[in-house]
Amino acid sequence: VQPKRLHGSVYRRKISTEVEHFVDLCRMSAPDAAAAVRRLGVHVLFNLNGYTKGAFTEMFALRPAPVQVSYMGFCGTMGAPFIDYIVTDPVTSPLELSS
């Protein structure tokens, strides 16, 4: 899912041509997008936006995939019960600051 402003971007073209399946969900409502993710049988769903502008957080809140991961676009935890994992590193998430 991408913000509409990135639809014609070089990044979108690169991603859409290099993945096995690319499905554009951004023109769908959150419930319709969640249903499409379930129908496709996605096992791991990555959120690349967090709470940034254009994010589709409400679709993730519907928990369309069994495992949901936050990565890259938001440096830190989303603090949301519907995000199971975060991909991070020692710079953005220093171990000494963990609780």
LOFIVO-552407 format. One record per atom (N, C-alpha, C): atom name; x, y, z. Coordinates in steps of 0.02 Angstrom, whole numbers. Layout:
BEGIN
{atom 'CA'; {X; Y; Z}}
...
***
This chain:
BEGIN
{atom 'N'; {43; -58; 0}}
{atom 'CA'; {0; 0; 0}}
{atom 'C'; {45; 61; 0}}
{atom 'N'; {32; 106; -45}}
{atom 'CA'; {73; 167; -51}}
{atom 'C'; {29; 228; -51}}
{atom 'N'; {56; 284; -26}}
{atom 'CA'; {19; 347; -34}}
{atom 'C'; {9; 361; -108}}
{atom 'N'; {-47; 393; -125}}
{atom 'CA'; {-63; 407; -195}}
{atom 'C'; {-10; 449; -230}}
{atom 'N'; {25; 491; -192}}
{atom 'CA'; {76; 534; -223}}
{atom 'C'; {135; 494; -251}}
{atom 'N'; {142; 431; -232}}
{atom 'CA'; {198; 390; -256}}
{atom 'C'; {178; 344; -314}}
{atom 'N'; {117; 350; -338}}
{atom 'CA'; {93; 304; -389}}
{atom 'C'; {135; 303; -452}}
{atom 'N'; {161; 359; -474}}
{atom 'CA'; {200; 361; -535}}
{atom 'C'; {275; 361; -521}}
{atom 'N'; {295; 348; -459}}
{atom 'CA'; {365; 355; -441}}
{atom 'C'; {408; 298; -468}}
{atom 'N'; {472; 312; -473}}
{atom 'CA'; {520; 261; -494}}
{atom 'C'; {522; 203; -443}}
{atom 'N'; {510; 219; -379}}
{atom 'CA'; {511; 167; -328}}
{atom 'C'; {453; 118; -338}}
{atom 'N'; {395; 145; -352}}
{atom 'CA'; {337; 102; -363}}
{atom 'C'; {349; 57; -424}}
{atom 'N'; {374; 85; -478}}
{atom 'CA'; {387; 45; -538}}
{atom 'C'; {438; -10; -523}}
{atom 'N'; {490; 7; -486}}
{atom 'CA'; {542; -42; -469}}
{atom 'C'; {513; -99; -427}}
{atom 'N'; {477; -80; -375}}
{atom 'CA'; {448; -132; -331}}
{atom 'C'; {398; -175; -369}}
{atom 'N'; {353; -143; -406}}
{atom 'CA'; {300; -181; -440}}
{atom 'C'; {327; -229; -493}}
{atom 'N'; {385; -214; -521}}
{atom 'CA'; {413; -259; -572}}
{atom 'C'; {460; -312; -543}}
{atom 'N'; {480; -304; -480}}
{atom 'CA'; {529; -350; -452}}
{atom 'C'; {500; -399; -400}}
{atom 'N'; {436; -394; -387}}
{atom 'CA'; {405; -440; -339}}
{atom 'C'; {363; -492; -376}}
{atom 'N'; {350; -547; -343}}
{atom 'CA'; {311; -600; -374}}
{atom 'C'; {239; -578; -388}}
{atom 'N'; {209; -543; -341}}
{atom 'CA'; {140; -518; -349}}
{atom 'C'; {138; -447; -324}}
{atom 'N'; {105; -404; -360}}
{atom 'CA'; {95; -335; -339}}
{atom 'C'; {21; -318; -346}}
{atom 'N'; {-11; -302; -291}}
{atom 'CA'; {-82; -286; -292}}
{atom 'C'; {-91; -216; -263}}
{atom 'N'; {-121; -171; -301}}
{atom 'CA'; {-132; -103; -279}}
{atom 'C'; {-195; -100; -236}}
{atom 'N'; {-186; -84; -172}}
{atom 'CA'; {-242; -81; -125}}
{atom 'C'; {-262; -10; -107}}
{atom 'N'; {-224; 39; -128}}
{atom 'CA'; {-233; 106; -101}}
{atom 'C'; {-296; 141; -123}}
{atom 'N'; {-331; 117; -172}}
{atom 'CA'; {-394; 148; -191}}
{atom 'C'; {-454; 113; -158}}
{atom 'N'; {-438; 63; -116}}
{atom 'CA'; {-491; 26; -81}}
{atom 'C'; {-501; 55; -11}}
{atom 'N'; {-559; 42; 17}}
{atom 'CA'; {-570; 59; 87}}
{atom 'C'; {-529; 11; 130}}
{atom 'N'; {-519; 28; 192}}
{atom 'CA'; {-481; -16; 237}}
{atom 'C'; {-513; -86; 243}}
{atom 'N'; {-579; -92; 253}}
{atom 'CA'; {-609; -159; 256}}
{atom 'C'; {-601; -199; 191}}
{atom 'N'; {-607; -165; 134}}
{atom 'CA'; {-600; -200; 70}}
{atom 'C'; {-527; -222; 59}}
{atom 'N'; {-480; -179; 77}}
{atom 'CA'; {-409; -196; 71}}
{atom 'C'; {-392; -255; 117}}
{atom 'N'; {-418; -254; 178}}
{atom 'CA'; {-405; -308; 225}}
{atom 'C'; {-433; -374; 198}}
{atom 'N'; {-492; -371; 169}}
{atom 'CA'; {-523; -431; 140}}
{atom 'C'; {-480; -457; 82}}
{atom 'N'; {-453; -411; 41}}
{atom 'CA'; {-411; -432; -15}}
{atom 'C'; {-347; -466; 10}}
{atom 'N'; {-317; -439; 63}}
{atom 'CA'; {-257; -469; 92}}
{atom 'C'; {-272; -539; 117}}
{atom 'N'; {-329; -547; 151}}
{atom 'CA'; {-349; -613; 176}}
{atom 'C'; {-360; -661; 117}}
{atom 'N'; {-395; -637; 66}}
{atom 'CA'; {-411; -679; 8}}
{atom 'C'; {-347; -702; -28}}
{atom 'N'; {-297; -658; -29}}
{atom 'CA'; {-233; -675; -60}}
{atom 'C'; {-191; -723; -18}}
{atom 'N'; {-210; -732; 45}}
{atom 'CA'; {-174; -778; 88}}
{atom 'C'; {-106; -752; 111}}
{atom 'N'; {-100; -687; 119}}
{atom 'CA'; {-37; -657; 141}}
{atom 'C'; {-22; -682; 212}}
{atom 'N'; {38; -707; 222}}
{atom 'CA'; {58; -733; 288}}
{atom 'C'; {92; -680; 331}}
{atom 'N'; {133; -638; 299}}
{atom 'CA'; {169; -585; 335}}
{atom 'C'; {157; -520; 297}}
{atom 'N'; {130; -470; 332}}
{atom 'CA'; {114; -406; 302}}
{atom 'C'; {158; -352; 333}}
{atom 'N'; {193; -314; 292}}
{atom 'CA'; {239; -262; 315}}
{atom 'C'; {206; -194; 310}}
{atom 'N'; {211; -155; 363}}
{atom 'CA'; {189; -86; 364}}
{atom 'C'; {251; -43; 355}}
{atom 'N'; {257; -8; 300}}
{atom 'CA'; {316; 32; 284}}
{atom 'C'; {306; 106; 300}}
{atom 'N'; {248; 125; 328}}
{atom 'CA'; {233; 195; 340}}
{atom 'C'; {224; 214; 413}}
{atom 'N'; {205; 167; 455}}
{atom 'CA'; {190; 185; 525}}
{atom 'C'; {133; 234; 528}}
{atom 'N'; {142; 288; 566}}
{atom 'CA'; {90; 338; 573}}
{atom 'C'; {104; 399; 530}}
{atom 'N'; {142; 391; 477}}
{atom 'CA'; {159; 448; 434}}
{atom 'C'; {102; 462; 385}}
{atom 'N'; {106; 519; 352}}
{atom 'CA'; {54; 540; 305}}
{atom 'C'; {45; 489; 249}}
{atom 'N'; {-17; 473; 235}}
{atom 'CA'; {-33; 426; 181}}
{atom 'C'; {-31; 354; 204}}
{atom 'N'; {-19; 342; 267}}
{atom 'CA'; {-17; 273; 293}}
{atom 'C'; {-87; 242; 291}}
{atom 'N'; {-89; 177; 293}}
{atom 'CA'; {-152; 140; 290}}
{atom 'C'; {-159; 99; 355}}
{atom 'N'; {-144; 133; 411}}
{atom 'CA'; {-143; 100; 476}}
{atom 'C'; {-209; 67; 493}}
{atom 'N'; {-265; 98; 472}}
{atom 'CA'; {-330; 69; 489}}
{atom 'C'; {-340; 0; 457}}
{atom 'N'; {-308; -14; 401}}
{atom 'CA'; {-312; -80; 371}}
{atom 'C'; {-274; -131; 414}}
{atom 'N'; {-215; -111; 440}}
{atom 'CA'; {-177; -155; 484}}
{atom 'C'; {-215; -169; 548}}
{atom 'N'; {-252; -120; 573}}
{atom 'CA'; {-291; -129; 634}}
{atom 'C'; {-344; -184; 626}}
{atom 'N'; {-364; -198; 565}}
{atom 'CA'; {-413; -251; 551}}
{atom 'C'; {-381; -320; 551}}
{atom 'N'; {-315; -323; 559}}
{atom 'CA'; {-275; -383; 564}}
{atom 'C'; {-287; -433; 507}}
{atom 'N'; {-273; -411; 445}}
{atom 'CA'; {-286; -455; 388}}
{atom 'C'; {-235; -512; 380}}
{atom 'N'; {-177; -507; 411}}
{atom 'CA'; {-126; -559; 405}}
{atom 'C'; {-109; -586; 474}}
{atom 'N'; {-89; -650; 478}}
{atom 'CA'; {-72; -679; 543}}
{atom 'C'; {-11; -647; 577}}
{atom 'N'; {36; -622; 536}}
{atom 'CA'; {95; -589; 563}}
{atom 'C'; {101; -521; 529}}
{atom 'N'; {106; -467; 570}}
{atom 'CA'; {111; -400; 543}}
{atom 'C'; {172; -366; 573}}
{atom 'N'; {212; -335; 528}}
{atom 'CA'; {277; -309; 546}}
{atom 'C'; {283; -235; 526}}
{atom 'N'; {313; -196; 570}}
{atom 'CA'; {328; -126; 555}}
{atom 'C'; {401; -122; 533}}
{atom 'N'; {414; -88; 478}}
{atom 'CA'; {481; -83; 452}}
{atom 'C'; {492; -18; 414}}
{atom 'N'; {547; 13; 424}}
{atom 'CA'; {579; 64; 384}}
{atom 'C'; {547; 134; 386}}
{atom 'N'; {485; 144; 368}}
{atom 'CA'; {458; 211; 360}}
{atom 'C'; {446; 248; 425}}
{atom 'N'; {448; 213; 481}}
{atom 'CA'; {434; 243; 546}}
{atom 'C'; {486; 217; 595}}
{atom 'N'; {530; 260; 617}}
{atom 'CA'; {585; 238; 661}}
{atom 'C'; {561; 231; 733}}
{atom 'N'; {538; 173; 750}}
{atom 'CA'; {516; 160; 818}}
{atom 'C'; {454; 117; 818}}
{atom 'N'; {435; 96; 878}}
{atom 'CA'; {376; 54; 884}}
{atom 'C'; {313; 94; 870}}
{atom 'N'; {263; 62; 843}}
{atom 'CA'; {199; 95; 833}}
{atom 'C'; {157; 91; 897}}
{atom 'N'; {179; 49; 944}}
{atom 'CA'; {142; 42; 1006}}
{atom 'C'; {72; 16; 995}}
{atom 'N'; {62; -22; 943}}
{atom 'CA'; {-4; -46; 924}}
{atom 'C'; {-9; -122; 934}}
{atom 'N'; {-65; -145; 962}}
{atom 'CA'; {-73; -217; 973}}
{atom 'C'; {-78; -258; 909}}
{atom 'N'; {-90; -225; 853}}
{atom 'CA'; {-97; -261; 789}}
{atom 'C'; {-31; -266; 750}}
{atom 'N'; {24; -240; 778}}
{atom 'CA'; {90; -247; 748}}
{atom 'C'; {129; -295; 793}}
{atom 'N'; {149; -352; 764}}
{atom 'CA'; {181; -405; 804}}
{atom 'C'; {256; -395; 812}}
{atom 'N'; {289; -368; 761}}
{atom 'CA'; {361; -362; 761}}
{atom 'C'; {382; -296; 731}}
{atom 'N'; {443; -276; 748}}
{atom 'CA'; {474; -217; 717}}
{atom 'C'; {543; -238; 693}}
{atom 'N'; {560; -219; 633}}
{atom 'CA'; {627; -230; 607}}
{atom 'C'; {665; -165; 621}}
{atom 'N'; {718; -171; 660}}
{atom 'CA'; {754; -112; 683}}
{atom 'C'; {829; -127; 688}}
{atom 'N'; {866; -81; 717}}
{atom 'CA'; {937; -91; 727}}
{atom 'C'; {958; -56; 792}}
{atom 'N'; {1021; -66; 814}}
{atom 'CA'; {1043; -37; 877}}
{atom 'C'; {1045; 40; 878}}
{atom 'N'; {1045; 71; 820}}
{atom 'CA'; {1047; 144; 818}}
{atom 'C'; {977; 172; 833}}
{atom 'N'; {926; 147; 798}}
{atom 'CA'; {858; 172; 808}}
{atom 'C'; {825; 143; 870}}
{atom 'N'; {847; 85; 893}}
{atom 'CA'; {818; 53; 952}}
{atom 'C'; {873; 27; 997}}
{atom 'N'; {909; 72; 1033}}
{atom 'CA'; {964; 49; 1076}}
{atom 'C'; {940; 2; 1130}}
{atom 'N'; {974; -54; 1139}}
{atom 'CA'; {955; -104; 1188}}
{atom 'C'; {951; -75; 1258}}
{atom 'N'; {995; -28; 1274}}
{atom 'CA'; {995; 1; 1342}}
{atom 'C'; {932; 42; 1357}}
{atom 'N'; {894; 58; 1306}}
{atom 'CA'; {831; 95; 1317}}
{atom 'C'; {770; 49; 1317}}
{atom 'N'; {780; -16; 1309}}
{atom 'CA'; {723; -62; 1309}}
{atom 'C'; {700; -74; 1380}}
{atom 'N'; {638; -93; 1386}}
{atom 'CA'; {611; -107; 1453}}
{atom 'C'; {593; -179; 1461}}
***
